[in-house]
Structures are given as C-alpha cells and as structure tokens.
Amino acid sequence: MNWFNQMSNETAFVVFSAIKAVVAFAIMMFMVAYVVLAERRICAFIQDRYGPNRAGPFGLLQPIADAVKAFIKEDFTPAHVRKLFFWLAPAIIMMPAIINLAVIPFGSQLGKQPMVIADLNIGVLFIFGIASLGVYGIVLAGYAANSKYPLIGGVRSAAQLVSYEVAMALSIIPVLMVAGSMSLQEIVGAQSGGFFKWFIFQQPLAFAIFLGASFAETNRTPFDLPEAEQELAGGYNVEYSAIKFAMFFMGEYANMILASAVIVTLFFGGWTLPIFGLDKPAQTLLAGIAHICIFLSKLCFFLLVFIWTRWMFPRFRYDQLMRLSWKAFVPLALANIAITAILMWVKK
C-alpha cells in the first residue's frame, strides 16, 4: 500500500477516474443485456406467454446466447450501400450514452472519492450537447442504406429529435432556476431534506414534459416512428445484420438507461433518500454503498416504466407526434418557465 499512499493528487485523480469509468461502463453494458431480457419477459407476461426461459435457469443466460449469436452471424454489407457511413452509424448510436455516463452522479462518495466521473459545473448542458449527437447515427444509417424505407426512417428521426429536444430543454429550465446551478451534483443536493424537496413535487409539469420527451428522444413506443415496422419494415436499420444490427438495439437500451438516470437525478433526488440520514453525503463506506443502491433502484423503476409503456400504448401517427411537441409540450414548457419566474420573484 506504500505506492498507493505516495501517489500525487493528480495521479490518484486519474487512477480513480479510470476505475470509476470502467466500472460504470461495465454496469451499463450488464444492464443493457438484462433490460433486454426483462423487456422480453414483461412483454410475454402482458401477452400471456412465457418468454425466453430455456437458456439457463429462468432464462437468465439468454443475453449471453443472444450476444454469441450476434457475433457468429454473417456480417453482410449490401453492395448498394454507402460503406463508410454504413459502418460508422452503429458506433455513433452507442457513443452519446456512454460519454454522458461521465457526468451522472450515481452516488455521493466512497471514502473521499465522489461517485461521479466528472463533476462539471455545466453537467446539464454537457448532457444535452452530447445526446444531440445520437441523431447523426440514425440519419447516417438511413442515408447510408441508399434505400427508400431506411431514408424515410432517418428523416423522421431527425425531425422528431429536433422537435422534442426543444421541449426537453425548455422543460428543465424551471428546475435549473430553482436549483440555481447546472451541476448535477448541486441539483441533487438541492433536493435533499425531505421528499417534497424532490423536483417531481416542485415541478410536476416539467417532469411530465421531460418524461414524454424522453420517450421521443429514445425512439420508444409510442414515439417509435423512425422504425415503424408496419409501414417502414424496420426503418433506418432494415439493411443491417449481425453485430451492427445488435449495436442499434444496444444503443437504444443504453439511451433508455441514460434517460432514466437523468430523470432520477433531475426530479427524484438522485442518490438521496430522506430517511436514516441518507440525504446527506456519506460519511461511512456503508452509507456510500447505500446511496449507489438507492440510485440504481430508482433507475430500475424508470426502466420498468419505459418497458411497461411500450407494451400498453399504441404508436402515434406522425402528425400527432409533431403536433404534441409544437402545440402542447413547447407552449406548456414556456408557460411553466414564466410561472416559475413569477413565483420566485414574488417569494423574494
């Protein structure tokens, strides 16, 4: 342990940041695999079926079987596609969710180490800036396929994400106004001190708009117009196979996990729980582990909400989807900003 004690502060920061990044990435990939399994089992339950239950006990090895299948299948590249963009698109889909993990505070601290890889004072702005890059993967996939249906799916996705990013960004402005910061750690800290300090209770309209926009941003039902199997035969990913095809779905579930993490951080107190003193930074190792478990429990709850919604509601028509954003979410978000500003002025 002498070498550990002799490390400079800069070296220790780099080492611990690398460890946190590797662990966070590993946990996300594990969750991606088993959220897919959970979705298939929940879907089967809703439809009165069994779902995957053959690979391992209770089907728990099904994600491993799916991964092996994706790797050993032929990775076929059609002759008519634009090859460079065709290969780039699946990788671009995955990157935003992985990069944005860096600013999510998934706990308070373990020892003296904060449980966030990079505590940026503009964390919210960073998330929106990086998340907006995800649409390029879908647009490139549609363009690279050099085919009618994928191109329509790519164009739909671009219009959908631009529309709902506006509503999503406007919806969180009241949260930033109340918290007085764009640092995700400070936003979590502003929600400590009781359940009614959570922004879900202080800004319920902002939460409703942000949740709806999150479904649209992750292309989940009832906003899955870019895929729309009945009319586009799968949309932007119809020409893909094997591991490239799997990467699109890994990207979708990674984005779903990220969206759930952001919702928990902004509206549900992040790692805090106002009982047993768990809404304060951890002073012991056990409290630090408890904070991480609290965060993951809240995260899993919202993943279940995403899954349940997919199998309970029909898809919007495209005109309904765009109307909901520009004629409902955006005006309501603007009104919420004005009301919050007036209430804050009156309180002063």
N, C-alpha and C positions, 0 to 999 in steps of 0.2 A: 504493500500500500504506500511505500515511500514515494514511488514515482507519481502516484495519484496526488499526494499532498504537495508535491513540488511543482505541479503544473501551474503555469501562469493563468491569470484570469481569462485571457484571450483564448488560450489553448483549451481550458476547461469549457468555455462557452461553445467553441467549435465542436468539441467531442460530444458534449451533452446535446447540442442541437442535432448533430448527426444521428445520435441514438434515438432521440425523440422522432426524427423524421422517418427513420427505418421502422420503428415500432408503429407509428401512425399509419404508414403505408401498408404494413403487413396486416394491421387490424382492418383497414379499409378493404383490402383485397379479400380477406376472410369474410367480412360482412357482405361484400358483393356476391360471393359464391353462395352464401347461405340465405341471403334475402331472395335470391332467385328460387331456391328450394322452398322457402317459406311462401313465396307468391304462388308457386305451383300447388303446394298443399292447401293453402287457403282457398285458392280458386276451386280445387277439387271438392273441398268441404262445402262451399257455396253451391256448387253444381251437383252435389250428392254423389261424388266419385271418391276414389281412394287417393289418386295422385301417385307420384313416384314413391314406391315403398319396397323395392326389390334390392337396390344396391346398398348393402349394409343394413344394420338394424334401423328400422323405421325409415329407411331410405336416406340415412344421413351421409352415405358415401356417394350419393347421386351427383353432387357438384364435381367430385373428382372424376367420375365416369364421364361427365359432360366435357370437362377440360381435356381429358385424354382423347375423346372423340374429336374435339375441335382441332387438336394438334395433329392427329394422324390422317384426317380427311385431306383430300387433294385440294390444294390452294390454287384454284383455277382463275386465270385472268383472261377475260374475253378479249378477242382480237380487236374489237372496235372501240375499246375504252381509251381514255387519255391516261396512260400508265402512271406517270409521275403523281398526278393528283389522285388517281385511284389508290395508290399505295399510301399516300400521305393522310388521306381523310380519316381512316380508322384510328391512327395515332393521335391526330388532333382532337378527336372526340374525347379521348381519355385524359388529356393533359390538364384542362382547366380545373377539374375536380381535384386532381392530385396536388396541383400547385396551391390551390386555395386551402388545402389542409393546413398550410403553414401558419395561418393567422387565426385558426379556430381554437379558442381556449377550452380544452377538453377536461380541465381540472384547475385547481388553484395552484398548489405547489407540492412537490415531494422533496422533503428536506428544504433546501434553499433554491431548488430548481423550479421555475414557473412551468406549468403544464401547457405551454403554448410554444410552438417552434419559433415564431417571430411575432412579438407583441408590437405591431405597428400602430402608430397614433392615427393612421388613416386606414385601419383594417377594413372598414365597410367599403370604402372607395376601392381598395385593392380587390376585394371580392367581386364587386361589380365589373371592374375593369377586366379581370381575368376571365370571369364567367362569360362575358360577352364574346370572347374568342371562340367559344364552343360552337357557335352557329357556323363558323367557317368550315368545320369538319363536315357538317351535313350539307352545306351548299356545295362544297368541293365534291362530295360523294355523288350528289345529283348531277353536277356538271361533268364529272369525270366519266360517269357511266355512258354518256353520249347516247342516251335513250330517253324516250318521252316520259314515262312514268317517274323514273328517278328525278328528272329535272323538275317536274311539277312538284314533287315532294320537297326538293331543295328550296324552290322558290317559296312554297308555302311556309317552310320552316323559317326562312329569313324574315318574311313579313310578320309571322307570329311572334318570333322572339323580339324583334324590334318593338312591336306594339306592347307586349307585356313587360318588357324591360322598363319602359316609360312608367307604366302603372306601378311596377315593383319599386322602382327608385323613389317615386313620389310617396308611396305608402310608408316608407321608413323615415321620411324627413321628420314627422312629429316625434318619433322615437329618439332621433338624434337631438331634437330640440329639448326634449325633457331630460335626456341623459347628459346633454352638454358636451358630448365627445363622440368621435368616430372610432375610438379604440374599443375593440370588442371586450377587452378585459374591463375597461371602465364602464361599459354598458352593462355587463354582468354585475359589477359592483353596485351600480345604481339601482339594481333590483333586489338587493339584499335587505333584510329587515322585516320580512313578512310576505305572505302570499300575495296580498293586494299591492305590493310593490312591483310585482311582475307586470310587464308592459301589456300582457294579454288583458289585464283588467283595466289598465290606464288607457290603452289604445286598442280597444276591440275591433274597431273598423279598420285600422291599419293592419291588424293581424289577419282579418278576413280577406282583405285585398291581397296581402302578401302571400297568403296560402293559396288563393286562386291563381295568382301569377306564377307561383312556384310549380303548380301542375302544368301550366302552359310552357314554362321555361324548360321543364324536364321532358316535355312531349308525352306526358302521361294522360291516359283517359280521364276526363272527357275532352282533352285537348290534343289527342294524337293524330291530328290531321296530316302531318308530314308522312306518316306511314299508311294509314287508312287502307287496310288490306282489301276491303270490299271494292274500292274504286281505283286504288293505285297499285294493287298487288304487292304491297310492302313498301312502296315509295323509294326513298333515296338509297336503301340498302339491297335492292332487289337483285343486283348483279354480283353481289358478294357471296363468298363461300368460306368454309373452314374458319381459320383463326381470325381473319379480317371480319367476317360476319359476327363472330363471337365478341370482338372488340367493340362493335357498336352497342351491343347489349350490355357489356361490362361498363361502357361509358354512361349509358342511360342509368344504370343502377348506382354507379359512383356519383353521378349528379344528383340522384334522388337522396343518397346518404348525405351529400353536402348540403342540399336544400333543407333537409331535416335538421342538420346541425346548426345551420344559420337561424332557422325558426326557433329552435331551443335557446340559442344564445340571445336573440333579439327580444323574444317575447315570453319565454318560460324560465327566466332566471339562470340559464346556463347550468353550471355545476352546483348552484346553490339549492339548499332546501332549508326553509326556516324552522327547523326543529333540531334539537340537540346541538345547537350552535353550528350547524353545517352551512350557514350562510356567510361565514367568515373564512378568510384564508386559513388553510390547515396549519396547525402548529405541531401536529404529530404525523407520523407515517400512515397510521390507520385512517386518520381524517382525510389525508390526501388521497388515499385509495378509495375511500367512500365517495369523495367528490367525483372521481372519474366514473365510478359505478352509477352515481346519480345522473351524470351527463349521458352515459350510454343508455340508461333506462329510458330517459326522456326521448332520446334519439330513436330507440326501437319503437316507442309508442307512435311516433310520427311516420315511421316506415310502415307500420301496420295501417295507419290512416291512408297512406298512398296506395297500398295494396288493396285495401277494402274498397276504396273509391273506384278503382279500375274495374272491379267486377260487379259494381252495383249501379253504375250510371252509364247511359248511352253517350256516344260521341256527338259533339256539337256539329251542326253544319258550319261550313267555312264562314258564311255571312254572319251567323250567330256568334261565332268565336270573335270575329273582328268587332262586331257591334258591342259585345260585352266589354272589351277593352276600352274602346274610344268613347263609348256613350255611357258607360257605367263606372268602370274602375277608375279611369283617369279623372272624370269630374268629381267623384266621391273622394279620391285621394287629395285633390286640390282643396275641396271644401274642408277636409279634415285638417289640412295644414293651416288654413285660415282660422278654424275654430280653436285649434291648439294654441296658435299665436295669440288670439284674443284672450283666452283663458289664462295664459301665462302672464300677459300684460296686466290683466285685472288682479291677479294674485300679487303682483309687485306693488 
